[in-house]
Amino acid sequence: MELDVERIGALLREAVVPEPGVQAVFHNGSQVAGTARPDSDVDFTILVGEPDDEARVRKRLGRAFVFRGLCHEVDQYDCEGVRIACTIWPRSMADGMVGAVFHSIDGLLAHQAALQHKLVEAVAVHDPSELLSEYQQRLSQYPDALAGEVVARATGYLQEEYLDDWRFRSRFHFAYVLRDILEQIGLALYARNKRFYMPPLKRWPRDLRHLQPNLEQDLFVLIGGGEEGFESEREALSAIVERLRS
């Protein structure tokens, strides 16, 4: 049976919008981003006026749907056999994150993943004040200087921590640090494209072909595994760092 996302959104809106504290409901996640699989849940973000409104919204959700527990600290419910994930944010929290994300590199690193998932890749289900369009417009103004700072920090880290001290003892040792290496590459690559970086890299197969510079070939060498000594991986990482800096 084909998933009727619009119906799920309508049922959620019907369940929570009568609560006076609800200011907006957004549909976000893989269904909106175009990366959903048959087992993917349907993600929603609910903005409320005050922190106390969260408990009342959860009561409404619990009456309308079957509570399935928490996954990554997000409430999960069953809606007509479909798993829905509902994040509830006070509007002040969303305002604060949007306001802080471009103020410094630390603000960007702290908030970009959540903002990408919850707001940048979202569509409105209930938004009488048009908050989402305002947020998305503000989040599209990624400063050039901040992007350059992220690239410089990430590539400098890769150079100092790995390329200047390339001493891996086994494939397991290399695999252990590969996640950190990929994290820094992702931070730099998405910053170069003035886009928010969001782990855990599930969207890389879709994104890499569109991001510049195109690092696909060297990334597959880096993660594919070569001879002991890892010289092919070192060459690939060196090429990636050089291209990100150019």
C-alpha positions in Angstrom: 0.0 0.0 0.0 1.4 3.4 -1.0 2.1 5.7 1.9 -0.3 8.7 1.9 1.9 11.3 3.6 -0.7 14.1 3.1 -3.3 12.1 5.0 -0.8 11.4 7.8 -0.1 15.2 8.0 -3.8 16.0 8.0 -4.4 13.5 10.9 -1.5 15.1 12.9 -2.8 18.6 12.2 -6.2 17.6 13.4 -4.8 16.1 16.5 -2.6 18.9 17.7 -3.7 22.2 16.1 -6.7 22.6 18.5 -4.1 23.0 21.3 -3.8 26.8 21.7 0.0 26.7 22.2 0.7 25.1 18.8 2.1 27.8 16.5 3.2 25.7 13.5 3.6 22.1 12.2 6.2 21.2 9.7 6.7 17.9 7.7 10.5 17.2 7.4 12.9 14.3 7.1 13.6 11.7 4.4 10.1 11.8 2.9 10.6 15.5 2.1 14.3 15.2 1.2 13.5 12.4 -1.3 15.6 9.7 0.5 12.9 7.7 2.1 12.9 3.9 2.1 9.8 1.7 2.7 10.8 1.4 6.3 11.3 5.1 6.8 9.3 7.0 9.4 7.4 10.2 8.7 8.9 13.2 10.5 7.2 16.2 11.9 8.3 19.2 13.9 5.7 21.0 16.1 6.5 24.5 17.3 4.8 25.6 20.5 4.7 29.0 22.2 5.9 28.0 25.7 7.8 25.0 27.1 4.7 24.2 29.2 2.8 23.6 26.0 5.0 20.5 25.2 3.3 18.4 27.8 -0.2 19.3 26.5 0.8 18.5 22.9 2.1 15.1 24.0 -1.2 14.3 25.7 -3.0 15.1 22.5 -0.6 13.0 20.5 -1.0 10.1 23.0 -4.8 10.3 22.7 -4.8 10.4 18.9 -2.1 7.8 18.2 -0.3 4.8 19.8 2.9 5.9 21.5 5.8 3.6 20.5 8.6 5.1 22.6 11.6 7.3 22.0 14.1 7.0 19.2 17.1 9.4 19.4 15.1 11.3 22.0 12.2 11.9 19.6 8.7 10.7 20.3 7.5 7.9 18.0 3.8 7.1 17.4 1.8 4.7 15.3 -0.6 6.4 13.0 -2.7 3.9 11.0 0.2 1.5 10.9 2.7 4.2 9.9 5.5 5.2 12.3 5.6 9.0 12.8 8.3 10.9 14.6 7.3 14.1 16.4 9.8 16.7 17.5 8.3 19.4 19.8 10.2 22.7 20.0 9.3 25.9 21.8 9.4 28.6 19.1 12.0 30.5 21.2 14.3 27.5 20.7 13.9 27.6 16.9 14.3 31.4 16.9 17.5 31.1 19.0 19.1 28.5 16.8 18.3 30.3 13.6 19.6 33.5 15.1 22.9 31.9 16.4 23.8 29.6 13.5 25.7 32.3 11.4 27.1 34.3 14.3 30.2 32.1 14.7 31.7 28.8 13.6 30.8 27.3 17.0 27.2 28.4 16.5 27.2 26.8 13.0 28.7 23.5 14.2 26.2 23.3 17.1 23.0 24.0 15.1 23.4 23.2 11.4 22.4 19.6 11.5 19.2 20.1 13.5 18.3 23.1 11.4 18.9 21.3 8.1 16.7 18.4 9.2 13.9 20.3 10.9 13.6 23.5 9.0 15.7 23.7 5.8 14.3 20.5 4.4 10.7 21.0 5.5 7.3 21.9 4.2 4.5 23.5 6.2 1.5 21.5 7.4 0.1 24.2 9.6 1.8 27.6 9.6 -0.6 30.6 9.8 2.2 33.0 10.6 4.5 31.7 7.7 7.3 31.0 10.1 8.9 28.4 7.9 9.4 30.6 4.9 11.0 33.2 7.2 13.3 30.7 8.7 14.3 29.2 5.4 15.0 32.7 3.9 17.3 33.5 6.8 19.0 30.2 6.7 19.8 30.6 3.0 22.1 33.5 3.8 25.3 31.5 4.6 28.2 34.0 4.9 31.2 33.5 2.6 33.7 34.2 5.4 32.1 31.6 7.7 32.2 29.0 5.0 35.9 29.7 4.5 36.5 29.5 8.3 34.9 26.0 8.4 36.9 24.8 5.5 40.2 26.1 7.0 39.5 24.5 10.4 38.5 21.1 9.0 41.3 20.8 6.4 43.8 22.0 8.9 42.7 19.3 11.4 42.9 16.6 8.7 46.4 17.8 7.8 47.8 17.9 11.4 46.0 14.9 12.9 46.3 12.5 10.0 48.4 13.5 7.0 51.3 14.7 9.1 51.2 11.7 11.3 50.1 8.7 9.1 50.8 5.8 11.4 48.0 3.2 11.2 48.8 -0.2 12.6 46.0 -2.2 11.1 42.8 -2.0 9.1 40.8 -1.9 12.3 42.8 1.1 13.5 42.2 2.9 10.3 38.5 2.0 10.4 38.3 3.4 13.9 39.4 6.9 12.8 37.7 6.9 9.4 34.5 8.2 10.9 36.4 11.3 12.2 38.1 11.8 8.8 34.8 11.6 7.0 33.2 14.0 9.5 35.8 16.7 8.8 35.6 16.1 5.0 31.8 16.5 5.3 32.1 19.7 7.3 34.5 21.3 4.8 32.7 20.0 1.6 29.2 21.2 2.6 30.6 24.5 3.9 32.3 25.1 0.5 28.9 24.7 -1.1 27.3 26.9 1.6 25.0 24.1 2.7 24.4 22.7 6.2 26.3 19.4 6.9 24.2 16.7 8.6 25.5 13.3 9.8 25.2 10.3 9.6 26.0 10.7 5.9 22.9 8.8 4.7 22.4 11.4 2.0 26.0 11.4 0.6 25.2 9.0 -2.3 22.7 11.6 -3.5 24.6 14.8 -2.6 28.2 14.0 -3.7 27.4 14.2 -7.4 26.2 17.7 -7.0 28.7 19.2 -4.5 31.8 20.9 -5.7 34.6 19.9 -5.9 33.5 16.4 -6.9 35.3 14.1 -4.4 33.5 10.8 -5.2 36.4 9.0 -6.7 38.9 9.8 -3.9 36.3 9.1 -1.2 35.6 5.6 -2.6 39.4 4.9 -2.5 39.5 6.3 1.1 36.7 4.0 2.3 37.3 1.0 0.0 40.5 -0.3 1.6 43.8 -1.0 -0.1 47.1 -2.5 0.7 48.6 -2.5 4.2 50.4 0.8 4.8 47.3 2.6 3.5 49.3 4.6 1.0 46.4 4.7 -1.5 44.2 6.0 1.3 46.8 8.6 2.2 47.1 9.8 -1.4 43.3 10.0 -1.6 43.0 12.0 1.6 45.8 14.3 0.5 44.1 14.9 -2.8 40.8 15.6 -1.0 42.4 18.2 1.3 44.1 19.9 -1.5 41.0 20.2 -3.6 38.9 21.5 -0.6 41.5 24.2 0.0 41.8 25.2 -3.7 
